């Protein structure tokens, strides 16, 4: 038995006991006190149960009922804004791109064979019209002192290329646009029924406490009314 049903059954039982109590010799004042307590508790419990039910289900002729399925477009928009604004802000995207760019530089610098590039350049010079001049200057050995400066220069150029690529002004907007498109595509698959089920699964069991406290406070009000009538 769930909390809502249990609360309403207890409230109805108190009211019923108050109705039949005089037949068992209970004074009418005490009987009326039980009736008021049970009736007010039942009223509070049923009212709150109906309010919870109206969140998820459309009730004919009751304006505003079924608010969750009927406003599912607003829920979808809220979900999208929550994801984009909290998890994919411009600052977070920029930081991600910067970290990714740094990682790409390190990966490329590790994998790239700059010595091979240098040897290829030397071979190109040897095969060009400058080959004869190079031989006169001592051949390949004459270019060997240029190896280390050239390798460092190539690494620097590579780093600049990656930085420019990852730091483009439109990179963040483009990535955010792609993320929004993915989110919208997934949200478009939601139906009002699915939205209702998602929200209901998350909060309905907790909303049962509204019924419990509605019954408790209603019962206390009924008890107070009964006591005041006896004064």
ZATIBA-387003 format. One record per atom (N, C-alpha, C, CB): residue in three letters; x, y, z. Coordinates in steps of 0.001 Angstrom, whole numbers, plus 500000, padded with zeros to 6 digits. Glycine has a CB too. Layout:
BEGIN
AlaXYZ...
END
This chain:
BEGIN
Unk500851498806500000Unk500000500000500000Unk500889501247500000Unk499036500004501237Unk500637502162499065Unk501471503362499011Unk501045504387500058Unk501410503985497620Unk501876505405500217Unk501653506399501273Unk500324507119501097Unk502791507414501291Unk499985507470499857Unk498758508232499605Unk497524507433500007Unk498667508626498125Unk497461506187499553Unk496304505353499866Unk496211505081501361Unk496375504034499097Unk497356504813501987Unk497369504540503425Unk496832505739504205Unk498797504193503896Unk497265506948503832Unk496815508164504522Unk495311508341504398Unk497533509398503961Unk494785508161503199Unk493350508357502989Unk492518507269503663Unk493041508392501500Unk493027506044503701Unk492311504960504385Unk492250505227505884Unk492990503599504114Unk493366505662506465Unk493388505975507900Unk492433507122508206Unk494821506335508360Unk492450508160507365Unk491561509310507577Unk490098508893507501Unk491847510409506542Unk489758508098506491Unk488376507630506348Unk487978506743507520Unk488200506868505028Unk488924505959508022Unk488636505074509156Unk488330505887510412Unk489823504124509415Unk489097506960510630Unk488843507820511799Unk487457508442511699Unk489922508932511916Unk487104508905510499Unk485778509489510299Unk484682508450510538Unk485657510071508881Unk484893507233510026Unk483893506171510199Unk483734505798511667Unk484283504930509384Unk484850505744512389Unk484777505434513826Unk483978506505514551Unk486197505317514441Unk484191507769514144Unk483436508852514761Unk481944508739514508Unk483933510178514257Unk481562508213513338Unk480142508070513020Unk479467506988513854Unk479970507759511551Unk480175505871514049Unk479547504741514746Unk479853504726516238Unk480000503437514128Unk480725505634516682Unk481125505631518097Unk479950505786519061Unk482118506740518345Unk478934506640518770Unk477822506785519729Unk477087505477520003Unk476835507808519215Unk477066504571519027Unk476365503304519244Unk477096502417520249Unk476203502560517921Unk478358502732520498Unk479139501979521487Unk479293502751522791Unk480518501639520923Unk478480503805522932Unk478461504531524191Unk479449505669524306Unk478702503602525274Unk480151506010523229Unk481101507120523298Unk480319508429523307Unk482110507080522100Unk480677509373524181Unk479970510658524235Unk479958511338522872Unk480617511582525273Unk478876512061522632Unk478714512701521319Unk479807513725521032Unk477354513374521233Unk480296514398522082Unk481359515384521863Unk482623514720521310Unk481682516123523175Unk482985513584521882Unk484168512859521413Unk483930512276520015Unk484538511735522404Unk482703511855519797Unk482359511320518480Unk482502512392517399Unk480927510763518487Unk482001513594517731Unk482090514690516767Unk483548515089516528Unk481281515902517259Unk484359515020517595Unk485779515356517471Unk486478514393516502Unk486467515317518859Unk486140513114516617Unk486704512124515700Unk486230512364514266Unk486325510707516149Unk484943512694514136Unk484403512939512798Unk485101514119512115Unk482897513199512879Unk485265515220512862Unk485914516399512289Unk487378516116511933Unk485830517576513268Unk488066515417512831Unk489472515089512573Unk489605514222511325Unk490092514369513786Unk488780513179511252Unk488842512283510100Unk488409512958508816Unk487988511071510340Unk487348513774508892Unk486832514428507694Unk487837515435507130Unk485509515126508004Unk488419516250508015Unk489403517238507554Unk490667516553507030Unk489765518209508696Unk491083515485507706Unk492261514741507243Unk491998514130505870Unk492643513635508256Unk490808513545505696Unk490457512954504406Unk490371514021503324Unk489128512198504508Unk489821515181503695Unk489719516278502736Unk491106516744502287Unk488939517451503349Unk492023516915503249Unk493382517342502898Unk494113516301502071Unk494176517642504152Unk493975515036502446Unk494653513967501715Unk494138513815500299Unk494499512663502445Unk492808513803500146Unk492211513628498815Unk492523514825497922Unk490685513433498926Unk492463516032498502Unk492761517234497712Unk494187517202497173Unk492552518498498559Unk495139516854498037Unk496533516799497586Unk496777515633496623Unk497468516680498790Unk496090514512496859Unk496218513389495922Unk495712513794494541Unk495440512152496438Unk494584514527494524Unk494027514983493252Unk494980515968492569Unk492647515638493472Unk495616516835493366Unk496564517801492796Unk497746517084492146Unk497067518772493885Unk498270516055492824Unk499379515278492264Unk498938514570490987Unk499900514248493294Unk497748513983491028Unk497223513270489862Unk497047514222488681Unk495881512592490202Unk496625515449488965Unk496383516429487903Unk497674516892487238Unk495641517629488463Unk498798516731487912Unk500067517078487277Unk500340516191486067Unk501214516962488281Unk499958514933486182Unk500340513946485172Unk499203513548484237Unk500868512723485846Unk497973513722484667Unk496834513259483868Unk495860514401483598Unk496109512104484581Unk495339514425482378Unk494336515414482000Unk492974514969482511Unk494306515617480464Unk492292515857483244Unk490964515554483771Unk489959516448483050Unk490900515766485329Unk488936515863482429Unk487959516658481679Unk487334517760482530Unk486866515757481131Unk487184518935481911Unk486517520092482513Unk487309520729483662Unk485158519681483015Unk488524520276483907Unk489350520897484958Unk490532521572484277Unk489841519832486024Unk490479522897484212Unk491518523663483530Unk492847523542484279Unk491103525146483404Unk493916523337483535Unk495245523254484135Unk495681521853484491Unk495292524086485348Unk494785520876484377Unk495184519502484675Unk496023518949483528Unk493942518609484921Unk496837517946483845Unk497717517367482835Unk498787518328482372Unk496918516911481657Unk499291519154483310Unk500223520221482935Unk501534519668482377Unk500510521110484139Unk502003518526482879Unk503295518003482422Unk503229517514480978Unk503754516865483332Unk502270516652480606Unk502222516257479188Unk501814517384478247Unk501269515113479016Unk500965518304478727Unk500506519372477847Unk501580520431477615Unk499266520018478424Unk502548520523478515Unk503627521508478386Unk504955520829478067Unk503755522333479675Unk504874519706477360Unk506097518932477150Unk507119519670476291Unk505761517607476510Unk506675520576475417Unk507621521357474619Unk508474522245475519Unk506875522213473577Unk507838522812476552Unk508591523636477499Unk509580522787478287Unk507638524363478458Unk509185521568478624Unk510091520667479334Unk511294520325478450Unk509350519376479764Unk511047520060477184Unk512141519744476263Unk513105520922476146Unk511586519370474875Unk512540522127476036Unk513381523316475945Unk514188523508477224Unk512526524556475668Unk513540523251478364Unk514240523377479640Unk515383522384479768Unk513271523188480784Unk515156521155479299Unk516213520136479340Unk517388520568478462Unk515668518754478873Unk517082521067477270Unk518144521504476357Unk518950522646476969Unk517549521940475006Unk518256523656477515Unk518956524803478096Unk519799524385479296Unk517954525884478512Unk519283523445480082Unk520045522964481236Unk521353522322480786Unk519214521959482053Unk521271521443479788Unk522472520737479320Unk523475521709478708Unk522095519655478290Unk522991522594477832Unk523903523507477132Unk524496524537478084Unk523173524217475989Unk523649525146478921Unk524119526232479781Unk524959525760480951Unk522954527003480297Unk524740524530481403Unk525472524046482570Unk526702523225482200Unk524560523221483436Unk526635522505481093Unk527719521582480771Unk528518521968479527Unk527161520212480586Unk527967522826478676Unk528654523155477430Unk528679524669477217Unk527973522456476236Unk529175525400478203Unk529297526842478072Unk530466527181477145Unk529487527501479456Unk530485528431476695Unk531571528879475804Unk532931528702476491Unk531365530369475392Unk533016529033477773Unk534286528916478490Unk534753527466478563Unk534155529494479899Unk533814526557478822Unk534182525143478911Unk534632524603477555Unk533004524317479440Unk533952525024476498Unk534331524575475155Unk535714525109474785Unk533284525031474112Unk535967526398475088Unk537280526978474785Unk538385526247475533Unk537303528470475142Unk538120525926476795Unk539127525217477587Unk539376523819477017Unk538682525122479062Unk538293523170476605Unk538431521834476009Unk539254521885474727Unk537049521230475718Unk538963522874473882Unk539699522991472622Unk541172523306472866Unk539072524073471739Unk541433524149473877Unk542824524483474189Unk543583523254474667Unk542887525587475252Unk542932522473475552Unk543579521257476049Unk543759520235474933Unk542761520646477193Unk542743520145474066Unk542841519202472947Unk543953519618471991Unk541498519112472193Unk544070520948471746Unk545120521432470866Unk546499521143471421Unk544962522911470634Unk546672521349472729Unk547958521050473364Unk548295519576473240Unk547939521459474839Unk547277518736473428Unk547497517293473312Unk547864516908471882Unk546247516524473760Unk547219517563470908Unk547508517267469506Unk548942517662469150Unk546514517998468589Unk549418518783469695Unk550794519208469429Unk551774518163469938Unk551081520573470083Unk551536517709471188Unk552435516718471774Unk552407515418470976Unk552057516450473235Unk551206514997470555Unk551097513751469788Unk551820513860468449Unk549622513392469557Unk551596514978467757Unk552228515151466450Unk553745515275466574Unk551659516384465747Unk554186516004467608Unk555627516170467805Unk556291514833468101Unk555906517159468943Unk555532513955468799Unk556091512643469140Unk556130511728467924Unk555275511990470259Unk555051511792467123Unk554931510860466006Unk555689511316464755Unk553477510664465668Unk555822512631464594Unk556445513139463364Unk557943512818463341Unk556226514667463238Unk558422512364462178Unk559846512046461993Unk560502513233461285Unk560040510706461164Unk560970514198462101Unk561543515408461516Unk562890515133460847Unk561706516480462588Unk563619514141461335Unk564888513785460684Unk564647513315459254Unk565619512689461484Unk563568512584459080Unk563231512106457738Unk562882513281456829Unk562056511105457796Unk562189514273457409Unk561864515466456631Unk563148516179456206Unk560959516421457445Unk564101516270457137Unk565374516935456832Unk566124516198455718Unk566254517020458099Unk566180514866455822Unk566865514075454794Unk566198514251453433Unk566881512587455184Unk564870514326453445Unk564153514543452192Unk564509515882451577Unk562653514460452418Unk564658516901452434Unk565039518221451940Unk566452518195451351Unk564953519260453070Unk567367517496452036Unk568743517382451539Unk568758516684450179Unk569628516609452550Unk567993515606450051Unk567939514881448778Unk567376515764447674Unk567092513610448918Unk566384516579448020Unk565805517474447016Unk566832518491446545Unk564571518194447580Unk567664518975447465Unk568708519936447085Unk569744519268446191Unk569390520530448339Unk570115518020446546Unk571113517290445754Unk570628517052444329Unk571445515951446419Unk569328516824444175Unk568779516517442854Unk568433517774442068Unk567545515647442993Unk568505518914442713Unk568168520159442030Unk569402520764441371Unk567548521160443013Unk569196521916440793Unk570314522609440135Unk571372523063441128Unk569801523810439357Unk571046523038442403Unk572007523446443421Unk572864522278443883Unk571287524059444608Unk572614521069443328Unk573361519890443746Unk574857520036443528Unk572863518682443011Unk575232520597442365Unk576654520772442073Unk577322521706443056Unk576841521294440668Unk576648522794443381Unk577198523735444337Unk577360523091445701Unk576316524965444439Unk576372522236446078Unk576434521563447374Unk577656520653447451Unk575151520753447623Unk577952519970446335Unk579124519084446315Unk580412519882446486Unk579173518280445002Unk580424521043445897Unk581613521882446015Unk581820522353447449Unk581507523083445082Unk580717522468448190Unk580801522941449575Unk581017521808450570Unk579544523696449939Unk581063520567450070Unk581323519451450979Unk580223518423451029Unk581553519963452339Unk579205518551450194Unk578137517565450144Unk577184517656451335Unk578728516187450075Unk576587516535451651Unk575578516490452719Unk576113516997454054Unk575066515071452888Unk577388516694454310Unk577954517087455590Unk577901518601455796Unk579385516598455693Unk577903519335454728Unk577851520796454837Unk576511521272455385Unk578110521437453475Unk575471520494455142Unk574130520869455624Unk573810520290457004Unk573077520407454630Unk574641519399457510Unk574354518729458778Unk574174519708459945Unk575469517758459102Unk574964520798460024Unk574742521757461123Unk573354522391461114Unk575777522849461060Unk572672522303459979Unk571323522891459883Unk570233521950460398Unk571022523269458437Unk570596520682460664Unk569584519691461042Unk568809520126462297Unk570250518324461282Unk569527520375463386Unk568840520693464651Unk568029521983464569Unk569854520807465779Unk568584523094464047Unk567753524310463923Unk566518524104463052Unk568581525444463348Unk566668523321461984Unk565526523092461093Unk564447522252461768Unk565987522406459806Unk564875521228462519Unk563905520392463235Unk563128521230464240Unk564615519219463950Unk563832522094464993Unk563163522956465972Unk562204523923465286Unk564198523737466794Unk562628524431464125Unk561767525349463378Unk560510524640462893Unk562525525951462188Unk560657523421462419Unk559498522650461959Unk558527522380463105Unk559951521324461333Unk559066522073464281Unk558202521848465445Unk557431523116465799Unk559033521379466654Unk558116524260465716Unk557449525525466013Unk556345525838465029Unk558446526650466021Unk556616525588463745Unk555593525820462715Unk554392524906462937Unk556181525593461302Unk554667523657463291Unk553590522699463544Unk552728523154464712Unk554163521302463823Unk553370523644465764Unk552628524125466932Unk551742525308466566Unk553593524519468057Unk552261526229465733Unk551476527389465314Unk550256526969464500Unk552342528349464499Unk550447525997463621Unk549329525522462793Unk548221524942463656Unk549812524467461785Unk548606524100464640Unk547606523478465513Unk546920524524466372Unk548253522407466403Unk547706525515466874Unk547120526572467697Unk546110527382466907Unk548207527490468245Unk546459527716465669Unk545532528487464837Unk544272527698464552Unk546196528894463528Unk544430526404464343Unk543279525547464031Unk542346525431465217Unk543744524158463602Unk542922525242466434Unk542085525056467623Unk541582526369468172Unk542850524321468695Unk542225527496467802Unk541840528783468359Unk540995529615467436Unk543040529546468728Unk540494529058466373Unk539640529805465465Unk538427530324466209Unk539212528937464278Unk538023531566465882Unk536931532203466609Unk535627531438466469Unk536743533620466128Unk535467530747465348Unk534203530042465148Unk534205528618465635Unk533850530053463722Unk535344528151466175Unk535429526746466576Unk534459526434467707Unk536854526399467001Unk534416527317468715Unk533529527082469858Unk532071527098469425Unk533764528134470948Unk531703528132468624Unk530315528229468176Unk529912527019467338Unk530108529511467372Unk530844526563466507Unk530547525402465660Unk530317524158466505Unk531688525156464661Unk531170523966467522Unk531024522792468377Unk529747522873469201Unk532234522648469298Unk529446524064469739Unk528207524242470501Unk526999523980469607Unk528132525665471103Unk527062524470468355Unk525966524221467415Unk525765522742467152Unk526224524936466108Unk526862522004467034Unk526761520558466816Unk526152519868468033Unk528146519962466507Unk526559520302469225Unk526014519720470456Unk524517519990470548Unk526738520288471700Unk524112521236470267Unk522691521585470315Unk521896520768469304Unk522495523083470052Unk522472520555468134Unk521776519771467104Unk521567518334467567Unk522566519789465783Unk522580517763468212Unk522453516392468728Unk521374516330469800Unk523802515892469298Unk521397517311470725Unk520407517332471807Unk519004517478471237Unk520702518480472797Unk518836518407470286Unk517515518621469689Unk517022517372468965Unk517556519803468718Unk517928516695468280Unk517536515477467564Unk517046514409468535Unk518714514936466736Unk517731514283469668Unk517316513296470667Unk516006513723471337Unk518421513105471730Unk515865515021471615Unk514650515497472272Unk513443515397471351Unk514831516936472737Unk513662515517470044Unk512555515395469094Unk511951513990469106Unk513031515743467685Unk512722513034469614Unk512215511665469701Unk511265511488470888Unk513379510682469815Unk511269512486471796Unk510385512398472959Unk508957512736472566Unk510864513335474079Unk508020512024473155Unk506598512306472994Unk506067512822474329Unk505811511030472522Unk504882513448474326Unk504315513882475605Unk504229512746476620Unk502935514470475386Unk503918511551476153Unk503814510399477058Unk505170510063477671Unk503257509175476309Unk506227510111476847Unk507557509799477364Unk508005510836478385Unk508569509718476219Unk507725512112478091Unk508084513171479039Unk507356512967480359Unk507754514562478458Unk506066512637480268Unk505281512388481482Unk505870511234482286Unk503818512086481125Unk506228510157481584Unk506785508985482268Unk508121509302482931Unk506958507830481284Unk508966510092482237Unk510269510447482795Unk510107511243484085Unk511088511251481776Unk509280512287484032Unk509078513137485212Unk508385512358486318Unk508255514388484849Unk507411511544485932Unk506663510767486922Unk507572509792487649Unk505513510011486253Unk508446509130486918Unk509365508178487549Unk510314508865488513Unk510162507433486493Unk510654510130488217Unk511597510849489063Unk510965511356490354Unk512185512003488303Unk509739511893490273Unk509223512637491426Unk507929512105492026Unk509012514035491035Unk507218511199491340Unk505888510849491837Unk505940510200493212Unk505197509921490862Unk506913509311493442Unk506973508638494738Unk507247509630495863Unk508048507551494724Unk507949510721495534Unk508216511732496557Unk506995512621496776Unk509428512588496164Unk506185512795495734Unk504985513619495873Unk503950512968496774Unk504378513894494513Unk504113511667497052Unk503201511006497980Unk503212511647499352Unk503552509547498101Unk504338512268499710Unk504406512945501010Unk503473514148501065Unk505840513388501302Unk503141514735499911Unk502163515828499907Unk500814515343500417Unk502013516419498493Unk500455514133500028Unk499191513556500482Unk499254513263501975Unk498863512270499695Unk500386512709502417Unk500545512390503841Unk500406513645504688Unk501909511725504101Unk501160514689504319Unk501111515905505129Unk499792516645504958Unk502268516824504767Unk499157516503503805Unk497821517069503647Unk496847516437504621Unk497325516884502217Unk496950515105504786Unk496101514414505752Unk496430514796507181Unk496232512924505585Unk497719514915507493Unk498132515262508864Unk497655516658509240Unk499663515176509008Unk497956517631508395Unk497557519004508711Unk496041519173508667Unk498216519983507741Unk495399518474507725Unk493939518522507697Unk493344517964508973Unk493405517756506501Unk493900516841509453Unk493422516255510703Unk493635517177511884Unk494110514939510957Unk494788517834511942Unk495064518770513040Unk494099519949513011Unk496512519277512963Unk493800520445511806Unk492839521549511693Unk491457521096512151Unk492776522074510240Unk491056519893511725Unk489762519367512160Unk489706519188513663Unk489473518046511476Unk490799518692514248Unk490858518530515704Unk490749519876516399Unk492158517826516118Unk491436520888515864Unk491380522226516451Unk489974522801516370Unk492368523158515750Unk489315522604515223Unk487939523092515071Unk487027522426516090Unk487419522831513642Unk487192521114516272Unk486363520396517237Unk486591520875518660Unk486632518914517151Unk487846521134519007Unk488156521618520363Unk487566523002520579Unk489683521650520601Unk487693523875519572Unk487157525231519703Unk485642525218519839Unk487565526082518503Unk484972524281519173Unk483514524199519277Unk483074523785520677Unk482964523214518248Unk483936523052521368Unk483580522587522709Unk483792523658523770Unk484386521358523062Unk484551524699523426Unk484821525757524408Unk483602526649524610Unk486018526606523963
END
